[in-house]
């Protein structure tokens, strides 16, 4: 439960005040580091994007919807996601499309590198068992663990997911 709520950053996980550690990390490192690298010029738009990206982390990406929610052009949204990947703040999981029998959805999902950072950026204060948020946090955790396992084992395969056009 602690990992699903606060994530796995050692300084956060072991802290007596994990909320404070996460807030400091999100506000100091994420925003200022990306700005210091001169990767993003319009910080207020990027800040709005980060909140929306965190809220939709682990869900199928809809660039049009995210652009509408943030007031940022779709081309900029795509660039922002590339910046998050390039700075290892998150990773894409493409849809599996090589199925012969059933048509699958090809939209990618995006996961932030830590579930606690996701919750802090999305202003999620509490994860209760048997809720959608708990299920999303657990899926996020599993995606990170599988990705880590592939890396540790040096298995050069990409992670993907499968979803039918009916949502299964």
N, C-alpha and C positions, 0 to 999 in steps of 0.2 A: 504493500500500500504506500509506503514512504517513497519508494522509487517511482511509482506511477504518479504520485502527486508532485514530487520535487525533482525528479530526474536523477541522473547518476553522476553529475559533476562532483568530484570528491569533496571539495570545499563546501559545497551545498549539502550534500547527502550527510556528511558528518557534523554539520553545524547544529548548534542548539537553536538557531534562528534562521532556518533555511529560506524563509520568505525574504528576509533582509538581504541575504547573500544573492538570491536570484535577482532581486530588484537592482542591486548594485551592479551585478554582471550585465544585465540587460541594458541598463541605462548608461553604464560607463563603457563597457567593452563593445557591445554590438553597434550601438549608434556612433560612438566616437571613433572606433577602429575603422569602420567602413568609411566614415567621413575623412579620417586622417589619411587613408589610402587614396583619397580623391576619386573614389569609385562612383560616388553619388553626389550630384551637385545640389539637388533640391531636397534637403533633409526633411522638411515637413511632409512632403509627398511620400518619401521613403518610409518615414515613421508610420504613416497611415497604412502603407503597403505592408509593413512588417506585422502590424496588428491583424490585418485581414489574412495575410499568408499564414500566420499562426493559427487563426481561427479555422482556416480551411486545411491545415496540415493533416495529411493522411486521407484527404478526400480527393475525388477526381477533380483535376484542375479544369476550371472554366475561366479562361483568360478574359472573356467579355464581361462576365459577372464581376470578376475582381477589378477590372478597369472601371466598371460602373460604380462599384462600392467605394473605390478610392479616388475617383475623379482623375485618373491618370490614363493616358493612352495605352492601348494594348501593346504596342511596340515597346513602350517603356516598361510595362509589366513583365514582358518576356526578358528584357535586359536585367531587371531587378532580380528575377529568378536565376539568371546566369551569374550575377554577382554573388548571390547566396551560395550557389554551387562552387564558384571559384574560390570563395573564402571559407569553404568547408562548414558553412553555417547550416546547410541542408543538402538533401540529395533527392534526385528524381527517381521514381520507380515507374517504368513504362508499363503499359498494359500489354498482356500476352496476346499476340494476334496470330500465332502460327497454328491455331487449332483448325483442323479440317472439318470436324463434325458440326461444331456450333460457332456461330458468329459471336465474336467478343467485342467489348468496348475497348477502343484503342487509346483513350485518354490516359495521360500519366497522372500519378499521384506525387505529391511533394511532401517530404518529411523533414522537419527541423532536426538537427543533430542531437537534441536532448528534449525529452518530454517536459521536464520542469521549465526549461526556457520557453517552450511552446505555451505552457499554461500562463507563465508570467506575461509574455507578450500579448496573449489573448485575454488577459484579465480574468482567468479562471482561478477562483480562490479555493475551491473544494471539489474533490473527486469522490463521489459516493459509489459504493458497490451497487450493481444491478441498475446502472444508468447508462445512457448512451455515451456520456463523457468517459465513464469508466471503460467501456468497450473500445472507444477510440484510443484512449491512453494505452490500453493493453495491446491493441493492434500496432500502435506506434512503437511500443517496447519490443514487440516481436520482430517488426521490420528492422529495428536497429540491431537486435541480437543476431538475426540471420545475416545481415550485412557484415557485422563484425566477424561472425564465424567464417564467412566466405573469405574475408581479408586475412584472418589469422591462419587459415588453412592454405592460403595462397591459391584459392580456386578462382580462376579467371573467368567467372561467369557473372552475368549481371542479374540482379534481382528484378523480378517482374511480378505482376499480379494478374489474375484473370477475373473478369466479370462479364456475365452474359448481358445481352441487350435488354433482358427483363429484370436485371438487377441481382441475379443469383451470383 
